[in-house]
Amino acid sequence: MIKRPIFLAVLLVLAVLFSTASVNAQTVGVKKYVIFRDDDVAPWWFHGDTLQAVNQVHIDENVPVTLAIVPDPHAIGPDSQVFPYGQLTSNVTATRGTSPDNELLQDPAFLAYMRSISSDPLFEFAQHGYSHKDDQLSLLSEPSEFAGASATVQHEAIQKGRDDITEAFGITPTTFVPPFDHGDANTLEAVQALGFTDYCSGRGDPATLQGQADGIRVEPATVNIVGANYTALNTSFQLAKNTTDQFFSDPSNDTLIVAYHWWTFSGPGGSVDAREVQLLRDYIDYIKANEGVQFTRLDRQVTTSTGAAAGTALSLPQITISTAAIYGAVSSLMNVSGALTPYRLWLTRGVGITYLLGFAWFVVRGRDRRK
């Protein structure tokens, strides 16, 4: 006859384990990554303190941001082959490619500020095209700097822009953001050949460019913050919050990319609009209210977690190493949805029953020996 302690232990185990027999195991929590992308960071477009005010929000909130830099917004001469805007003067030879000088070095205030933050891990320096001018070569309705131009023209312009960023800031960008969120297959071919590993555009890009392609992460921005005034910008942030809510409730989506332009937060004359900047801060706090948020950059090289100490930036490899061990330990027991499969669920329960029965037997045997 089964000893009473063992019998009671068996009943307890069965009650706990099999009471959920018809219910899937709890889905293992998936980390949610949020990325901010700030476009049109460029010399001569430097509206006083607005860019600094927006970046200060990210510093205060300890949230990384990818700064998409336009190397030569005033490109003329040699660049006219790429950007047919009639800027070529009669005494300039049109040799296809790029302007001869590095315009990033020509705006002292912009140069000094960008260099002051270049070593801060919260800021990724990405490349945002070359001149950001609509080439008007694309047959599609969307404007684009590169779509429709040859692979050679695109390669030369992108290479010159990349080299200018490296010369000015000592950083070689690995993320490319096509102006107007639109490029073509030649754009992707050029950035791949130049060693870029991330290509972030918009949903207007052809579907063939989306997804992982030949070692380049290709992805669109999920949210675009726009607004010509405070009311419009506030409405845009409200819509962004709706999209954010959907993101956190969608277990199949682990990355939210929020794109904005720093000059959107400028008031009359390019001055800082403090109310609009506060909208950005409020939105970041809104995201932080969700559990398990990981803020990172488009290159995924730096990430910070909700609740991390202000000013603390952790390298992504450190985090992925720690999470990889956990994921690897449970992935063999999960299906693609993150739930335990029925067979492996019963196997897990069986192991638990065996362990508890063995423990109960050990306890009873110990008591018998003492009698």
C-alpha positions as CSV (number, residue, x, y, z in Angstrom):
1,M,0.0,0.0,0.0
2,I,1.3,3.4,-0.9
3,K,2.5,5.4,2.1
4,R,0.2,8.2,3.0
5,P,2.8,11.0,2.4
6,I,3.5,9.7,-1.0
7,F,-0.2,9.4,-1.9
8,L,-0.8,13.0,-0.8
9,A,2.2,14.2,-2.7
10,V,1.0,12.5,-5.9
11,L,-2.5,14.1,-5.5
12,L,-0.9,17.5,-5.0
13,V,1.4,17.2,-8.0
14,L,-1.4,16.0,-10.3
15,A,-3.7,18.7,-9.2
16,V,-1.2,21.4,-9.9
17,L,0.2,20.1,-13.2
18,F,-2.9,18.7,-14.8
19,S,-5.3,21.5,-13.8
20,T,-3.8,23.4,-16.8
21,A,-3.8,20.5,-19.2
22,S,-6.2,22.2,-21.6
23,V,-4.4,25.5,-21.4
24,N,-1.2,26.5,-23.3
25,A,1.8,27.2,-21.2
26,Q,2.4,30.8,-20.5
27,T,4.1,32.5,-23.5
28,V,7.7,33.4,-22.7
29,G,8.1,37.2,-22.7
30,V,9.7,38.6,-25.9
31,K,11.8,41.7,-25.6
32,K,10.5,44.7,-27.3
33,Y,13.0,47.0,-29.1
34,V,12.3,50.6,-29.8
35,I,14.5,52.7,-32.1
36,F,14.4,56.4,-32.7
37,R,15.7,57.8,-36.1
38,D,16.3,61.6,-36.4
39,D,16.6,62.6,-40.1
40,D,18.1,65.7,-41.8
41,V,21.0,66.4,-39.4
42,A,23.1,68.6,-41.7
43,P,25.4,71.6,-41.9
44,W,23.7,74.9,-42.7
45,W,20.3,73.4,-41.6
46,F,21.4,74.0,-38.0
47,H,18.4,75.8,-36.4
48,G,20.1,77.3,-33.3
49,D,19.6,75.1,-30.3
50,T,16.7,72.9,-31.6
51,L,18.9,69.9,-32.5
52,Q,20.6,70.1,-29.2
53,A,17.3,70.4,-27.3
54,V,15.9,67.3,-29.0
55,N,19.1,65.4,-28.4
56,Q,19.1,66.5,-24.7
57,V,15.8,64.7,-24.3
58,H,17.5,61.5,-25.4
59,I,20.3,62.2,-23.0
60,D,18.0,62.9,-20.1
61,E,15.8,59.8,-20.8
62,N,18.9,57.6,-21.5
63,V,17.4,56.6,-24.9
64,P,19.7,56.0,-27.9
65,V,18.9,57.7,-31.2
66,T,20.2,57.2,-34.8
67,L,21.2,60.6,-36.3
68,A,20.8,60.5,-40.1
69,I,23.3,62.9,-41.5
70,V,23.1,64.7,-44.8
71,P,26.8,65.2,-45.9
72,D,26.3,67.9,-48.6
73,P,22.9,69.7,-48.7
74,H,24.3,72.4,-51.0
75,A,26.0,70.1,-53.5
76,I,26.7,71.8,-56.8
77,G,28.8,71.3,-59.8
78,P,30.0,67.7,-60.1
79,D,26.9,66.6,-58.3
80,S,24.6,68.0,-61.0
81,Q,24.9,64.7,-62.9
82,V,23.1,63.1,-60.0
83,F,20.8,66.0,-59.0
84,P,19.6,67.8,-62.1
85,Y,18.5,71.1,-60.5
86,G,20.1,73.6,-62.8
87,Q,22.7,74.5,-60.2
88,L,25.7,74.0,-62.5
89,T,27.4,77.3,-63.4
90,S,29.2,77.8,-66.7
91,N,32.6,77.8,-65.1
92,V,32.2,74.5,-63.3
93,T,33.1,71.2,-65.0
94,A,30.4,68.5,-64.6
95,T,32.4,65.4,-63.7
96,R,29.9,63.0,-62.5
97,G,29.9,62.2,-58.8
98,T,30.2,64.6,-55.9
99,S,31.2,68.1,-54.9
100,P,35.0,68.4,-54.3
101,D,34.9,69.8,-50.7
102,N,33.6,68.3,-47.5
103,E,30.7,70.6,-46.5
104,L,30.5,69.0,-43.1
105,L,33.7,71.0,-42.3
106,Q,32.3,74.3,-43.5
107,D,29.7,75.0,-40.8
108,P,31.7,75.7,-37.6
109,A,28.8,75.6,-35.1
110,F,27.4,72.4,-36.6
111,L,30.9,70.8,-36.7
112,A,31.8,71.6,-33.1
113,Y,28.5,70.4,-31.7
114,M,28.5,67.1,-33.7
115,R,32.1,66.4,-32.6
116,S,31.1,67.0,-29.0
117,I,28.6,64.2,-29.1
118,S,30.4,61.8,-31.5
119,S,31.8,59.7,-28.6
120,D,28.5,59.5,-26.7
121,P,27.2,55.9,-27.2
122,L,23.6,57.2,-27.2
123,F,24.1,58.7,-30.6
124,E,24.7,56.7,-33.8
125,F,26.0,58.7,-36.8
126,A,24.2,57.3,-39.9
127,Q,24.3,58.6,-43.5
128,H,21.2,60.2,-45.0
129,G,21.9,60.2,-48.7
130,Y,24.3,62.8,-50.0
131,S,22.6,66.0,-50.9
132,H,18.9,65.1,-50.0
133,K,17.7,66.6,-53.3
134,D,14.9,64.9,-55.3
135,D,16.6,63.6,-58.4
136,Q,13.3,63.6,-60.3
137,L,14.5,60.5,-62.2
138,S,12.1,58.0,-60.6
139,L,9.0,57.0,-62.5
140,L,7.3,56.4,-59.2
141,S,5.2,59.1,-57.5
142,E,7.5,59.2,-54.4
143,P,10.4,61.7,-54.5
144,S,13.8,60.2,-54.2
145,E,17.4,61.3,-54.2
146,F,18.7,58.2,-56.0
147,A,15.9,56.1,-57.5
148,G,16.3,56.0,-61.3
149,A,20.0,56.9,-61.3
150,S,22.6,54.4,-62.4
151,A,24.4,52.2,-59.9
152,T,27.7,54.0,-60.7
153,V,26.3,57.4,-60.0
154,Q,24.7,56.3,-56.8
155,H,27.8,54.4,-55.6
156,E,30.1,57.5,-56.2
157,A,27.7,59.9,-54.4
158,I,27.1,57.6,-51.4
159,Q,30.9,56.8,-51.1
160,K,31.7,60.5,-51.1
161,G,29.2,61.2,-48.4
162,R,30.4,58.3,-46.3
163,D,34.0,59.4,-46.6
164,D,33.0,63.0,-45.7
165,I,31.4,61.8,-42.5
166,T,34.4,59.8,-41.6
167,E,36.7,62.7,-42.2
168,A,34.6,65.1,-40.2
169,F,33.8,63.0,-37.2
170,G,36.1,60.0,-37.2
171,I,33.2,57.7,-37.6
172,T,32.4,55.5,-40.6
173,P,28.6,55.0,-40.8
174,T,27.2,51.6,-41.2
175,T,23.5,52.6,-41.4
176,F,22.1,54.2,-44.5
177,V,18.8,56.1,-44.6
178,P,17.7,57.1,-48.1
179,P,16.1,60.6,-48.3
180,F,12.4,60.6,-48.7
181,D,12.4,57.0,-47.4
182,H,12.9,55.8,-51.0
183,G,15.6,54.2,-53.0
184,D,15.9,51.4,-55.5
185,A,17.8,48.2,-56.1
186,N,20.8,50.2,-57.3
187,T,20.8,52.1,-54.0
188,L,20.8,48.8,-52.0
189,E,23.6,47.4,-54.2
190,A,25.7,50.5,-53.7
191,V,25.4,50.6,-49.9
192,Q,26.1,46.9,-49.7
193,A,29.3,47.3,-51.8
194,L,30.4,50.1,-49.5
195,G,30.1,48.0,-46.4
196,F,26.8,49.3,-44.9
197,T,25.0,46.7,-42.8
198,D,21.7,48.5,-42.2
199,Y,19.3,50.2,-44.6
200,C,16.3,51.9,-43.1
201,S,13.7,53.5,-45.3
202,G,9.9,53.7,-45.3
203,R,7.0,51.6,-46.5
204,G,7.2,53.4,-49.9
205,D,10.2,51.4,-50.9
206,P,9.6,48.4,-53.1
207,A,8.6,45.3,-51.2
208,T,11.6,43.5,-52.7
209,L,13.9,45.7,-50.6
210,Q,12.3,44.7,-47.3
211,G,13.7,42.1,-45.1
212,Q,17.2,40.7,-44.7
213,A,19.0,40.8,-48.1
214,D,22.6,39.7,-48.7
215,G,23.8,40.6,-45.2
216,I,22.1,44.0,-45.0
217,R,19.2,44.5,-42.6
218,V,16.5,46.3,-44.6
219,E,13.6,47.6,-42.6
220,P,11.1,50.5,-42.7
221,A,10.2,53.1,-40.1
222,T,7.1,52.0,-38.3
223,V,6.1,55.5,-37.1
224,N,6.7,58.9,-38.7
225,I,6.3,61.9,-36.4
226,V,5.2,65.0,-38.5
227,G,3.5,68.3,-37.8
228,A,3.8,71.9,-39.0
229,N,2.5,73.3,-35.7
230,Y,1.9,72.2,-32.1
231,T,-1.6,71.0,-32.8
232,A,-0.6,68.9,-35.8
233,L,2.4,67.5,-34.0
234,N,0.4,66.6,-30.9
235,T,-2.1,64.7,-33.2
236,S,0.8,62.9,-34.8
237,F,2.1,61.8,-31.4
238,Q,-1.4,60.6,-30.4
239,L,-1.4,58.4,-33.6
240,A,2.1,57.2,-32.7
241,K,0.8,56.1,-29.3
242,N,-1.9,54.1,-30.9
243,T,0.6,52.4,-33.1
244,T,2.8,51.8,-30.1
245,D,0.0,50.1,-28.3
246,Q,-0.6,47.8,-31.2
247,F,3.1,47.0,-31.2
248,F,3.2,46.0,-27.6
249,S,0.2,43.8,-28.0
250,D,1.6,42.0,-31.1
251,P,3.8,39.1,-30.0
252,S,5.1,38.6,-33.6
253,N,6.7,42.1,-33.8
254,D,9.7,42.8,-31.7
255,T,10.9,46.2,-33.2
256,L,9.3,49.6,-33.4
257,I,11.2,52.3,-35.4
258,V,10.1,55.9,-34.8
259,A,11.3,58.4,-37.3
260,Y,11.2,62.2,-36.9
261,H,13.0,65.3,-38.1
262,W,14.6,67.4,-35.4
263,W,13.5,70.6,-37.1
264,T,9.9,69.6,-36.5
265,F,10.4,70.9,-33.0
266,S,11.4,74.4,-34.1
267,G,9.3,77.4,-33.7
268,P,9.3,80.7,-35.7
269,G,12.8,81.6,-37.0
270,G,14.2,78.2,-36.1
271,S,14.0,78.7,-32.3
272,V,13.2,75.9,-29.9
273,D,9.6,75.2,-29.3
274,A,9.7,73.9,-25.7
275,R,6.1,72.6,-25.9
276,E,6.8,70.5,-28.9
277,V,10.0,69.2,-27.4
278,Q,8.0,68.2,-24.3
279,L,5.7,66.1,-26.6
280,L,8.7,64.0,-27.5
281,R,9.7,63.6,-23.9
282,D,6.1,62.6,-23.0
283,Y,6.0,60.0,-25.8
284,I,9.3,58.4,-24.6
285,D,7.8,58.2,-21.1
286,Y,4.7,56.7,-22.5
287,I,6.8,53.9,-24.1
288,K,8.7,53.4,-20.9
289,A,5.5,52.7,-19.0
290,N,5.5,49.3,-20.8
291,E,7.5,46.4,-19.3
292,G,10.5,44.9,-21.0
293,V,11.3,47.9,-23.3
294,Q,14.8,47.9,-24.8
295,F,15.9,51.1,-26.5
296,T,18.5,50.7,-29.2
297,R,20.0,52.2,-32.3
298,L,19.5,51.1,-36.0
299,D,23.0,49.4,-35.9
300,R,21.9,47.6,-32.7
301,Q,25.4,48.3,-31.2
302,V,24.1,50.1,-28.0
303,T,20.9,49.5,-26.0
304,T,19.5,50.7,-22.8
305,S,16.7,49.1,-20.7
306,T,13.7,50.6,-19.0
307,G,14.8,51.6,-15.5
308,A,18.5,51.8,-16.3
309,A,20.5,54.5,-14.5
310,A,20.6,57.8,-16.3
311,G,23.6,58.1,-18.5
312,T,24.2,54.4,-18.6
313,A,24.6,52.8,-22.0
314,L,25.2,49.1,-22.5
315,S,26.6,47.4,-25.6
316,L,24.1,45.2,-27.3
317,P,26.4,42.2,-27.4
318,Q,26.5,42.2,-23.6
319,I,22.7,42.0,-23.4
320,T,22.4,39.4,-26.2
321,I,24.9,37.2,-24.6
322,S,22.9,37.1,-21.4
323,T,19.5,36.6,-23.1
324,A,20.9,34.1,-25.6
325,A,21.7,31.7,-22.8
326,I,18.1,32.0,-21.4
327,Y,16.5,31.7,-24.8
328,G,18.7,28.8,-25.8
329,A,17.6,26.9,-22.7
330,V,13.9,27.2,-23.4
331,S,13.8,27.4,-27.2
332,S,14.0,23.6,-27.5
333,L,10.7,23.4,-25.5
334,M,8.9,26.1,-27.5
335,N,7.3,26.4,-30.8
336,V,7.6,29.5,-33.0
337,S,4.8,31.2,-31.1
338,G,6.8,31.0,-27.8
339,A,4.4,28.5,-26.2
340,L,5.4,25.0,-25.0
341,T,4.3,22.4,-27.6
342,P,1.7,19.8,-26.2
343,Y,4.2,16.9,-26.4
344,R,7.0,18.8,-24.7
345,L,4.5,20.2,-22.2
346,W,3.6,16.7,-21.1
347,L,7.2,15.8,-21.0
348,T,8.0,18.7,-18.8
349,R,5.2,17.7,-16.4
350,G,6.4,14.1,-16.4
351,V,9.8,15.2,-15.3
352,G,8.3,17.4,-12.6
353,I,6.1,14.5,-11.3
354,T,9.1,12.1,-11.3
355,Y,11.2,14.6,-9.4
356,L,8.6,15.2,-6.7
357,L,7.7,11.5,-6.3
358,G,11.4,10.8,-5.8
359,F,11.7,13.5,-3.2
360,A,8.6,12.2,-1.4
361,W,10.0,8.6,-1.4
362,F,13.3,9.9,0.0
363,V,11.5,11.6,2.9
364,V,9.4,8.6,3.7
365,R,12.4,6.3,3.6
366,G,14.2,8.6,6.0
367,R,11.3,8.4,8.4
368,D,11.2,4.6,8.2
369,R,14.8,4.3,9.0
370,R,14.4,6.4,12.2
371,K,11.6,4.2,13.5
